[in-house]
Amino acid sequence: MQDFILNVTRQALFLVLAVSAPVLLAALVVGLLISVLQAATQIQEQTLSFVPKVVAVALALAVSASWMGGQLTRFTTALWASIPLVGR
C-alpha cells in the first residue's frame, strides 16, 4: 500500500514538472532576452518585460495544451484504473 502511494506521488510530481515545463521555459527565455535587451540599451522599465512574457506564455499554452491534456488524462485514467488494485 505504501509503495503504491509513493509511486503515485512520484508520478504525479514528475507529471507536474513535465506539464509546467513548456510554460516556464517560455517565460524564462523571453525574460532573459528582454533582460539582455534592457541591459544593452540601458532602458530600465519594469513593465517592458510583462507583455512579451504574457504573449510567450499564451503561445506556449496554445501549442502544448493538447499534449498537457493528454498527459493529465492518461495519468488520471491510470490512477482510476489502479484503484481496485490498492487493497491487494
N, C-alpha and C positions, 0 to 999 in steps of 0.2 A: 504494500500500500504506500509506504513511504517512498519507495523507488519510483512508483508511478507519479506521485505528486512532484517529486524532484525533476523527473523527466519532463512533465508537462510545464512546469515552471521554467525550466531551461529552454524548452522550445518556444514558450511564449516570450521570454526575454529576447531570444535571438530574433524572433519574428518582429518584435517592436523595433529592434535595431535595424533590421533589414528594410522594413517598411518606411521608417523615418529617414533613412539614409539619402534617398534622392532629393528630398526637400531640403534637408540640412546641408547637403553638399552644394546645392544650387545657391542657397543663401550665403554659404561660406565663400564660394568662388566669386560671386558678384560683390560681396562685401570687401573681399581682398582687392579685387580690381578697382573698385571705387576708392578704396583707401590709398592705393598706389597712385591713382589719378589725382586725388586730393593732395597727396604729398608732393607730386611733381609740379602741380600748378599752384600750390600754396593756398588753395581755396579750402577753408576750414568750416564749411557749412555742415551742420549736423544732420539736417534734413535731406541733404543731397543723396544720401545712400538709401533712403527709405523707399522711394518709388521704384528704382531698379530692383531692389530686393523683393518687393511685393510682386512685381511682374515676373521675376525669375521663379519665385515660389509658386505662383499661379501656373506658369508654364510647366514646371516640374510636376505639379499635381495633375495637370491636364494630360501630360504624356504618360505618367506612371500610375494613374488612377485605376486602370483596368488590371494592371499587374498587382497593385496593392489589394484590390478587392478579391482577386483570385487567391492570393496568398492567405488572406484572412478567412475566406470561405473554406479553403482546403483545411486550414488549421481547425476551424470550428467544426467542420464535418467530421474530421478525425477524432476530435475531442468528444463529440456526441456519440460517435460510434464506439468509443472505448469505455463508455460509462458502464455497460454490463460487465466488463472485464475487471472493474475496480475491486470487487469483493473477492476475487479469486486469488 
